[in-house]
Amino acid sequence: MVKIGNIELGEFPLLLAPMEDVSDPPFRAVCKDNGADLMYTEFISSEGLIRDAIKSRKKLDIFPYEKPIGIQIFGGDEEAMAMSARIVDATQPDILDINYGCPVKKVVCKGAGAGVLRDIPLMVRLTQAVVKSTSLPVTVKTRLGWDDSSINIEEVAERLQDVGIKALSIHGRTRAQLYKGEADWTLIRKVKENPRIQIPIFGNGDIDTPEKALEYKNQYGVDGIMIGRAAIGYPWIFNEIKHFMKTGEKLAAPSMKQRIEVARKHLKFSVEWKGEKTGILEMRRHYTSYFRNIPNIKPYRQKLVEFEAYEQVDELLCEMEQEFMNAFVEA
Ligand SMILES: Cc1cc2nc3c(=O)[nH]c(=O)nc-3n(C[C@H](O)[C@H](O)[C@H](O)COP(=O)(O)O)c2cc1C
């Protein structure tokens, strides 16, 4: 049984990765329905939280059915991180996660995200400040190191465990790699095999099929797998992996009816949570993946990203359901 603090996550948990502008409550709802064992919010700026910025505060929204859920924060200032840890604590999620992996310039320039990978003493101080300011189990998500010449994940794992983190998710790339090349899981295995390491180690990077998930589970010995991009527009990935791991057989790809049902739920929740305009706009990035590999879908997809009223989009989805009722859908 994999545990983070007292939270039991089953034998081999599948985690939904934190993803900015993606891992919001509407998307998390459809991932939860389809087998995600632990989900994280997108990262939230500690500076934004303490300034009481509306955008940052809104990202704290969590719902009871999401449990167990982790809220992720980032920042490079101890005081701001401690204060925002107290704000997160009051929101009562199950876990508080710290981001030391974001490669984006605007974050790194402020000495936050993956920028902290260049300064382990600062990373230790920030983590300590957060651990001391919350009663929640604290987890960390990070990368292998800053670049190929400064890979330090083994030291990072030990130092962070020593100051009290309860699990570590490792994306098998350096900051310099951004999202290029292939994720290297060999160092993730090394961390997991270190006899000093007692906390769960979750592997992350490029898992996009049940076969790959099983292969990486066996090859790298991690305690669970975190999935990001492969879940966008395809939340079924979680149950597909679970089924394959259990039975060795692949589930059939979701039918058009299932795809539309899930897209409609996602859309409805987006509009409820963000308002009609933003909800519709931000939903557009998901349609390509929901309706990938479906013959003759293009004109419909085009309309999906043009319509501006909820009723219009919802009606179009109903129409698509009729039109594509018998469409053969490839995995
Ligand atoms: C659109 C997008 C937004 C992301 N935002 C975050 C974030 O807010 N916090 C974080 O720790 N990682 C973030 N990531 C990184 C992912 O959590 C994950 O580490 C990365 O995508 C690799 O996993 P994958 O190959 O399964 O996608 C983001 C990735 C993407 C594609």
The ligand as an SDF file (V2000), in Angstrom:
LIG
                    3D

 31 33  0  0  0  0  0  0  0  0999 V2000
    0.2770   22.6990  -20.2860 C   0  0  0  0  0  0  0  0  0  0  0  0
    1.1730   22.2240  -19.1760 C   0  0  0  0  0  0  0  0  0  0  0  0
    1.1500   22.8910  -17.9550 C   0  0  0  0  0  0  0  0  0  0  0  0
    1.9610   22.4570  -16.9020 C   0  0  0  0  0  0  0  0  0  0  0  0
    1.8740   23.0720  -15.6880 N   0  0  0  0  0  0  0  0  0  0  0  0
    2.5310   22.5590  -14.6090 C   0  0  0  0  0  0  0  0  0  0  0  0
    2.3010   23.0570  -13.2980 C   0  0  0  0  0  0  0  0  0  0  0  0
    1.4890   23.9630  -13.0730 O   0  0  0  0  0  0  0  0  0  0  0  0
    3.0020   22.4870  -12.2820 N   0  0  0  0  0  0  0  0  0  0  0  0
    3.8880   21.4640  -12.4870 C   0  0  0  0  0  0  0  0  0  0  0  0
    4.4850   20.9690  -11.5120 O   0  0  0  0  0  0  0  0  0  0  0  0
    4.1160   20.9670  -13.7140 N   0  0  0  0  0  0  0  0  0  0  0  0
    3.4370   21.4720  -14.7660 C   0  0  0  0  0  0  0  0  0  0  0  0
    3.6050   20.8950  -15.9990 N   0  0  0  0  0  0  0  0  0  0  0  0
    4.4610   19.7200  -16.1390 C   0  0  0  0  0  0  0  0  0  0  0  0
    3.6410   18.4280  -15.9900 C   0  0  0  0  0  0  0  0  0  0  0  0
    3.1210   18.3390  -14.6780 O   0  0  0  0  0  0  0  0  0  0  0  0
    4.4890   17.1750  -16.2860 C   0  0  0  0  0  0  0  0  0  0  0  0
    5.5810   17.1550  -15.4170 O   0  0  0  0  0  0  0  0  0  0  0  0
    5.0080   17.1420  -17.7120 C   0  0  0  0  0  0  0  0  0  0  0  0
    3.9920   17.4720  -18.6360 O   0  0  0  0  0  0  0  0  0  0  0  0
    5.5790   15.7630  -18.0570 C   0  0  0  0  0  0  0  0  0  0  0  0
    4.6100   14.7540  -17.9060 O   0  0  0  0  0  0  0  0  0  0  0  0
    3.8050   14.1300  -19.1790 P   0  0  0  0  0  0  0  0  0  0  0  0
    4.8350   13.6500  -20.1530 O   0  0  0  0  0  0  0  0  0  0  0  0
    2.9800   13.0300  -18.6010 O   0  0  0  0  0  0  0  0  0  0  0  0
    3.0060   15.2460  -19.7500 O   0  0  0  0  0  0  0  0  0  0  0  0
    2.8380   21.3540  -17.0730 C   0  0  0  0  0  0  0  0  0  0  0  0
    2.8610   20.6990  -18.3180 C   0  0  0  0  0  0  0  0  0  0  0  0
    2.0410   21.1100  -19.3510 C   0  0  0  0  0  0  0  0  0  0  0  0
    2.0850   20.3770  -20.6650 C   0  0  0  0  0  0  0  0  0  0  0  0
  1  2  1  0
  2  3  1  0
  2 30  2  0
  3  4  2  0
  4  5  1  0
  4 28  1  0
  5  6  2  0
  6  7  1  0
  6 13  1  0
  7  8  2  0
  7  9  1  0
  9 10  1  0
 10 11  2  0
 10 12  1  0
 12 13  2  0
 13 14  1  0
 14 15  1  0
 14 28  1  0
 15 16  1  0
 16 17  1  0
 16 18  1  0
 18 19  1  0
 18 20  1  0
 20 21  1  0
 20 22  1  0
 22 23  1  0
 23 24  1  0
 24 25  2  0
 24 26  1  0
 24 27  1  0
 28 29  2  0
 29 30  1  0
 30 31  1  0
M  END
$$$$
